[in-house]
Amino acid sequence: MQQKTNLGNSERMLLAAIAISTVLYIVYFAADYLSRSFTELSLYVPYLYYLFVAIAIISIGYSLVKMLTLFIDRTLYRHTGSEYAIVKFALQAILYILIIVFVLSAIGVSPSDIIVEGAIGGVVIGLALQTITPIILSGILISSSRAVSVGDIMALESWVWGANTPIFCKIKKIGAIYTEVYLPNGTIKRIPNSVILGNTISTKLSSRGNLHRYTTRVPIKNDVKIELLESIIKKNIEKNYKSANLPMPDFNLSQLGESTYIYDATFYFADVYDISKEMSALLKMFDISYDEAKKAKTS
Protein backbone atom coordinates (compact mmCIF):
# COMPACT_ATOMS: atom_id res chain seq x y z
CA MET A 1 0.00 0.00 0.00
CA GLN A 2 2.82 2.38 0.90
CA GLN A 3 4.60 1.69 -2.41
CA LYS A 4 1.39 2.35 -4.38
CA THR A 5 0.99 5.67 -2.51
CA ASN A 6 4.59 6.62 -3.28
CA LEU A 7 4.10 5.76 -6.94
CA GLY A 8 0.99 7.95 -7.02
CA ASN A 9 3.00 10.81 -5.49
CA SER A 10 5.67 10.38 -8.19
CA GLU A 11 3.03 10.55 -10.91
CA ARG A 12 1.67 13.76 -9.41
CA MET A 13 5.22 15.10 -9.20
CA LEU A 14 5.70 14.36 -12.90
CA LEU A 15 2.46 16.15 -13.81
CA ALA A 16 3.53 19.13 -11.68
CA ALA A 17 6.93 19.19 -13.43
CA ILE A 18 5.22 19.19 -16.83
CA ALA A 19 2.87 21.98 -15.69
CA ILE A 20 5.77 24.11 -14.41
CA SER A 21 7.69 23.53 -17.64
CA THR A 22 4.63 24.58 -19.65
CA VAL A 23 4.26 27.80 -17.62
CA LEU A 24 7.96 28.59 -18.06
CA TYR A 25 7.68 27.99 -21.80
CA ILE A 26 4.73 30.41 -21.97
CA VAL A 27 6.78 32.99 -20.03
CA TYR A 28 9.71 32.50 -22.41
CA PHE A 29 7.44 32.75 -25.45
CA ALA A 30 5.89 35.95 -24.08
CA ALA A 31 9.31 37.45 -23.30
CA ASP A 32 10.56 36.56 -26.77
CA TYR A 33 7.50 38.23 -28.30
CA LEU A 34 7.88 41.36 -26.12
CA SER A 35 11.60 41.62 -26.93
CA ARG A 36 10.66 42.53 -30.48
CA SER A 37 9.07 45.69 -29.14
CA PHE A 38 11.33 46.26 -26.15
CA THR A 39 14.87 45.64 -27.35
CA GLU A 40 16.34 45.80 -23.85
CA LEU A 41 14.53 42.53 -23.08
CA SER A 42 16.34 40.74 -25.93
CA LEU A 43 19.50 40.53 -23.80
CA TYR A 44 17.73 38.37 -21.24
CA VAL A 45 15.68 36.13 -23.51
CA PRO A 46 18.51 33.59 -24.18
CA TYR A 47 19.14 33.25 -20.43
CA LEU A 48 15.43 32.80 -19.86
CA TYR A 49 15.45 30.04 -22.46
CA TYR A 50 18.37 28.27 -20.78
CA LEU A 51 16.63 28.58 -17.43
CA PHE A 52 13.41 27.14 -18.87
CA VAL A 53 15.20 24.18 -20.47
CA ALA A 54 17.31 23.41 -17.40
CA ILE A 55 14.33 23.50 -15.02
CA ALA A 56 12.21 21.42 -17.39
CA ILE A 57 14.86 18.72 -17.83
CA ILE A 58 15.74 18.59 -14.12
CA SER A 59 12.16 18.50 -12.86
CA ILE A 60 10.84 16.01 -15.43
CA GLY A 61 14.00 13.89 -15.26
CA TYR A 62 13.92 13.78 -11.45
CA SER A 63 10.27 12.72 -11.49
CA LEU A 64 10.96 9.95 -14.00
CA VAL A 65 13.90 8.67 -11.94
CA LYS A 66 11.69 8.56 -8.84
CA MET A 67 9.00 6.63 -10.72
CA LEU A 68 11.56 4.17 -12.09
CA THR A 69 13.17 3.50 -8.70
CA LEU A 70 9.76 3.04 -7.08
CA PHE A 71 8.82 0.58 -9.81
CA ILE A 72 12.04 -1.34 -9.14
CA ASP A 73 11.23 -1.21 -5.41
CA ARG A 74 7.88 -2.82 -6.11
CA THR A 75 9.26 -5.58 -8.34
CA LEU A 76 12.58 -6.37 -6.69
CA TYR A 77 12.72 -5.35 -3.07
CA ARG A 78 10.98 -8.39 -1.58
CA HIS A 79 13.51 -10.67 -3.27
CA THR A 80 16.72 -8.84 -2.38
CA GLY A 81 18.85 -8.06 0.60
CA SER A 82 21.61 -5.54 1.17
CA GLU A 83 22.90 -5.89 -2.41
CA TYR A 84 19.71 -4.21 -3.61
CA ALA A 85 20.71 -0.91 -1.97
CA ILE A 86 23.99 -0.91 -3.93
CA VAL A 87 22.23 -1.64 -7.23
CA LYS A 88 19.59 1.01 -6.57
CA PHE A 89 22.24 3.61 -5.75
CA ALA A 90 24.21 2.76 -8.92
CA LEU A 91 21.10 3.06 -11.12
CA GLN A 92 20.14 6.39 -9.56
CA ALA A 93 23.68 7.72 -9.97
CA ILE A 94 23.76 6.77 -13.66
CA LEU A 95 20.35 8.35 -14.33
CA TYR A 96 21.21 11.57 -12.50
CA ILE A 97 24.48 11.82 -14.45
CA LEU A 98 22.48 11.49 -17.67
CA ILE A 99 20.18 14.32 -16.54
CA ILE A 100 23.21 16.54 -15.87
CA VAL A 101 24.61 15.72 -19.32
CA PHE A 102 21.27 16.65 -20.96
CA VAL A 103 21.13 19.92 -19.04
CA LEU A 104 24.70 20.83 -20.03
CA SER A 105 23.95 20.04 -23.68
CA ALA A 106 20.79 22.14 -23.59
CA ILE A 107 22.55 25.24 -22.19
CA GLY A 108 25.39 25.03 -24.68
CA VAL A 109 28.09 23.29 -22.64
CA SER A 110 29.59 20.39 -24.55
CA PRO A 111 29.61 17.21 -22.43
CA SER A 112 32.47 15.93 -24.59
CA ASP A 113 34.76 18.58 -23.09
CA ILE A 114 33.99 17.30 -19.63
CA ILE A 115 34.33 13.68 -20.74
CA VAL A 116 37.74 14.37 -22.31
CA GLU A 117 38.91 15.86 -19.03
CA GLY A 118 37.91 12.66 -17.26
CA ALA A 119 38.71 10.22 -20.07
CA ILE A 120 40.47 7.66 -17.90
CA GLY A 121 37.67 7.64 -15.34
CA GLY A 122 35.14 7.37 -18.16
CA VAL A 123 36.85 4.29 -19.57
CA VAL A 124 36.93 2.62 -16.16
CA ILE A 125 33.27 3.42 -15.51
CA GLY A 126 32.31 2.24 -19.00
CA LEU A 127 34.06 -1.11 -18.56
CA ALA A 128 32.43 -1.58 -15.16
CA LEU A 129 28.98 -0.77 -16.55
CA GLN A 130 29.53 -3.12 -19.49
CA THR A 131 30.01 -5.95 -17.00
CA ILE A 132 27.38 -5.16 -14.39
CA THR A 133 24.54 -3.77 -16.55
CA PRO A 134 23.51 -7.12 -18.13
CA ILE A 135 23.51 -8.73 -14.68
CA ILE A 136 21.33 -5.98 -13.19
CA LEU A 137 18.91 -6.06 -16.13
CA SER A 138 18.70 -9.85 -15.85
CA GLY A 139 17.72 -9.54 -12.19
CA ILE A 140 15.03 -7.01 -13.04
CA LEU A 141 13.64 -9.19 -15.86
CA ILE A 142 13.63 -12.39 -13.77
CA SER A 143 11.81 -10.72 -10.88
CA SER A 144 9.37 -8.58 -12.85
CA SER A 145 8.36 -11.34 -15.30
CA ARG A 146 7.60 -13.77 -12.44
CA ALA A 147 8.95 -16.56 -14.66
CA VAL A 148 10.88 -17.84 -11.64
CA SER A 149 9.62 -17.57 -8.07
CA VAL A 150 11.01 -18.41 -4.66
CA GLY A 151 10.26 -22.07 -3.87
CA ASP A 152 10.22 -23.24 -7.51
CA ILE A 153 12.13 -26.43 -8.29
CA MET A 154 14.09 -26.07 -11.51
CA ALA A 155 16.26 -28.09 -13.86
CA LEU A 156 19.01 -25.85 -15.25
CA GLU A 157 20.96 -26.93 -18.34
CA SER A 158 23.84 -24.81 -19.63
CA TRP A 159 27.08 -25.13 -21.56
CA VAL A 160 28.67 -23.37 -18.55
CA TRP A 161 28.57 -26.65 -16.57
CA GLY A 162 27.84 -29.13 -19.37
CA ALA A 163 24.69 -29.07 -21.51
CA ASN A 164 23.91 -32.75 -20.88
CA THR A 165 24.16 -32.46 -17.11
CA PRO A 166 21.19 -30.57 -15.67
CA ILE A 167 21.47 -29.02 -12.23
CA PHE A 168 18.41 -29.57 -10.06
CA CYS A 169 17.77 -26.81 -7.55
CA LYS A 170 15.16 -25.06 -5.46
CA ILE A 171 14.99 -21.27 -5.64
CA LYS A 172 15.87 -19.78 -2.24
CA LYS A 173 16.20 -16.09 -3.07
CA ILE A 174 16.14 -13.95 -6.23
CA GLY A 175 18.58 -11.08 -5.86
CA ALA A 176 19.45 -8.17 -8.10
CA ILE A 177 22.74 -9.78 -9.14
CA TYR A 178 22.60 -13.42 -8.01
CA THR A 179 19.92 -16.05 -7.45
CA GLU A 180 20.50 -18.32 -4.48
CA VAL A 181 19.44 -21.95 -4.86
CA TYR A 182 19.36 -25.10 -2.76
CA LEU A 183 21.03 -28.10 -4.39
CA PRO A 184 19.89 -31.72 -3.78
CA ASN A 185 22.76 -32.26 -1.33
CA GLY A 186 21.57 -29.33 0.79
CA THR A 187 24.28 -26.84 -0.15
CA ILE A 188 23.43 -23.29 -1.22
CA LYS A 189 24.86 -21.89 -4.45
CA ARG A 190 24.70 -18.40 -5.95
CA ILE A 191 24.14 -18.31 -9.73
CA PRO A 192 24.53 -15.00 -11.63
CA ASN A 193 21.20 -13.88 -13.08
CA SER A 194 22.85 -13.28 -16.46
CA VAL A 195 23.73 -17.00 -16.61
CA ILE A 196 20.16 -18.05 -15.78
CA LEU A 197 18.61 -15.70 -18.32
CA GLY A 198 21.15 -15.79 -21.12
CA ASN A 199 23.10 -19.05 -21.08
CA THR A 200 20.74 -21.54 -19.51
CA ILE A 201 17.72 -23.64 -20.47
CA SER A 202 15.57 -23.33 -17.36
CA THR A 203 12.78 -25.86 -16.86
CA LYS A 204 10.31 -25.40 -14.03
CA LEU A 205 9.38 -28.87 -12.87
CA SER A 206 5.63 -29.38 -12.96
CA SER A 207 3.74 -30.76 -10.00
CA ARG A 208 0.88 -33.12 -9.22
CA GLY A 209 -0.64 -32.20 -5.89
CA ASN A 210 2.20 -31.86 -3.39
CA LEU A 211 4.62 -33.79 -5.59
CA HIS A 212 6.92 -32.62 -8.38
CA ARG A 213 7.78 -34.69 -11.41
CA TYR A 214 10.69 -35.01 -13.79
CA THR A 215 11.13 -36.99 -16.99
CA THR A 216 14.47 -38.57 -17.81
CA ARG A 217 15.63 -40.71 -20.72
CA VAL A 218 16.62 -44.29 -19.99
CA PRO A 219 18.54 -46.30 -22.62
CA ILE A 220 18.33 -50.10 -22.50
CA LYS A 221 20.00 -52.62 -24.83
CA ASN A 222 17.55 -54.03 -27.35
CA ASP A 223 18.80 -57.60 -27.20
CA VAL A 224 15.65 -58.66 -25.30
CA LYS A 225 12.05 -58.75 -26.47
CA ILE A 226 10.34 -55.45 -25.82
CA GLU A 227 7.07 -57.07 -24.67
CA LEU A 228 8.92 -59.17 -22.09
CA LEU A 229 11.00 -56.21 -20.92
CA GLU A 230 8.00 -53.93 -20.43
CA SER A 231 5.99 -56.58 -18.59
CA ILE A 232 8.89 -57.04 -16.15
CA ILE A 233 9.22 -53.25 -15.73
CA LYS A 234 5.53 -53.00 -14.88
CA LYS A 235 5.85 -55.89 -12.42
CA ASN A 236 8.80 -54.24 -10.67
CA ILE A 237 7.00 -50.90 -10.52
CA GLU A 238 4.08 -52.62 -8.81
CA LYS A 239 6.46 -54.40 -6.44
CA ASN A 240 8.72 -51.47 -5.54
CA TYR A 241 6.33 -48.52 -5.61
CA LYS A 242 2.70 -49.54 -5.15
CA SER A 243 3.44 -51.87 -2.25
CA ALA A 244 5.36 -49.07 -0.53
CA ASN A 245 2.48 -46.62 -1.18
CA LEU A 246 4.72 -44.42 -3.34
CA PRO A 247 3.68 -42.59 -6.54
CA MET A 248 4.32 -44.98 -9.41
CA PRO A 249 6.53 -43.71 -12.23
CA ASP A 250 5.28 -43.57 -15.80
CA PHE A 251 7.28 -44.80 -18.78
CA ASN A 252 6.84 -45.05 -22.51
CA LEU A 253 9.04 -46.04 -25.43
CA SER A 254 10.17 -42.89 -27.21
CA GLN A 255 12.80 -44.17 -29.62
CA LEU A 256 14.03 -47.41 -31.20
CA GLY A 257 17.76 -47.15 -31.78
CA GLU A 258 20.04 -49.54 -33.62
CA SER A 259 21.21 -51.09 -30.37
CA THR A 260 18.99 -49.59 -27.66
CA TYR A 261 15.44 -48.90 -26.60
CA ILE A 262 15.04 -45.32 -25.34
CA TYR A 263 12.38 -44.84 -22.68
CA ASP A 264 11.00 -41.60 -21.28
CA ALA A 265 10.51 -42.32 -17.60
CA THR A 266 8.69 -39.87 -15.30
CA PHE A 267 9.13 -40.13 -11.56
CA TYR A 268 7.72 -38.13 -8.66
CA PHE A 269 9.38 -36.56 -5.62
CA ALA A 270 8.41 -34.30 -2.73
CA ASP A 271 11.37 -31.92 -2.58
CA VAL A 272 14.63 -31.18 -4.34
CA TYR A 273 16.51 -33.15 -1.67
CA ASP A 274 14.71 -36.34 -2.81
CA ILE A 275 15.37 -36.08 -6.52
CA SER A 276 18.76 -37.87 -6.60
CA LYS A 277 17.48 -40.76 -4.49
CA GLU A 278 14.33 -41.19 -6.59
CA MET A 279 16.22 -41.01 -9.89
CA SER A 280 18.79 -43.56 -8.70
CA ALA A 281 16.01 -45.90 -7.57
CA LEU A 282 14.27 -45.57 -10.94
CA LEU A 283 17.42 -46.26 -12.98
CA LYS A 284 18.27 -49.21 -10.73
CA MET A 285 14.78 -50.62 -11.26
CA PHE A 286 15.24 -50.42 -15.05
CA ASP A 287 18.64 -52.16 -14.78
CA ILE A 288 17.14 -54.97 -12.67
CA SER A 289 14.26 -55.35 -15.13
CA TYR A 290 16.70 -55.68 -18.03
CA ASP A 291 18.75 -58.29 -16.16
CA GLU A 292 15.59 -60.29 -15.41
CA ALA A 293 14.49 -60.07 -19.06
CA LYS A 294 17.95 -61.21 -20.14
CA LYS A 295 17.83 -64.22 -17.80
CA ALA A 296 14.30 -65.11 -18.94
CA LYS A 297 15.48 -65.06 -22.53
CA THR A 298 18.35 -67.48 -21.93
CA SER A 299 16.37 -69.84 -19.69
C-alpha positions, 0 to 999 in steps of 0.5 A: 500500500505504501509503495502504491501511494509513493508511486501515485506521489511520483506521478503527481510530481511528474504532472507538476513538473510538466505543468511548471515547464509549460508555464515557463515555456509560456513565459519565455514565449511571451518574453521573446514576443515582447523583446521585439518591441522592447529591445532591452529585453532581448539581452535576457531572452537567451538566459530565460530560455536556458533557465526554462530548459534546465528547469524542465529537464531537471524536474521532469528527469527527477520525477521519471527517476523517482517513478523508475526506482519506485517501480524497481522497489515494487518488483525487486525489493521483496527478493533482495537483501543488502545488495539491492541498496547498492544496485539502486544507488548505482542506477540512480547515480547513472540516471542523474548523471544522464540528466546533468549531461542533458542539461549541459547540452541544452545550455550550450556546454559540450559534455564531450569537453567534460568527458575528455577531461575525465577520459580515464575515469570514463573508460573505467566506468564504462568497462564496469557498466559493461560488465554489471549492466547485463547482470542488473537487467537480468535480475530485473527481468527475472523478478518482474516477469515472475517466470521464476519464483522463490520455492520453484524447483528447476532443472538448469541446463547450460554449456557453462557446466555441461549441456547434458548435465542438468542441475536440479535446484530449489529457488531460495532467493532472487537477488538483483545480481545473483539467485541463491538456490538449494542443491539436492545435497543441501548446499546453497549456491549463488548463480549469476542472473545473467547465466540463468537468463542468457546461457541456460535452459531453465525448466520449471518442474511441474507438480501433481498435488504436493509432488513434483515430477521429472522426466528422464531418458533411460537407454536399454540394450535391445537384445531382449524382447520389448514385450517381455522387458515392459511386462517385467518393468511393470511388475517391478513398478508394482512391487517397488512402488505400489506396495510401498504406497509411493507414486508410481513412475510412468514410462513409454518407449520414445525411440528405437535405436540400432542397439537400444530402446530409449524410454522416457521415464517420469518419476515423482518426488516431494522436494529437491533433496529427494530427486537424486534418491528417486532417480537412482532408484528408478534407474536401478529398477530399469537395470534390474528389469533388463537383467531379469528379461535377459535371464528369462530369454536365456532360460 
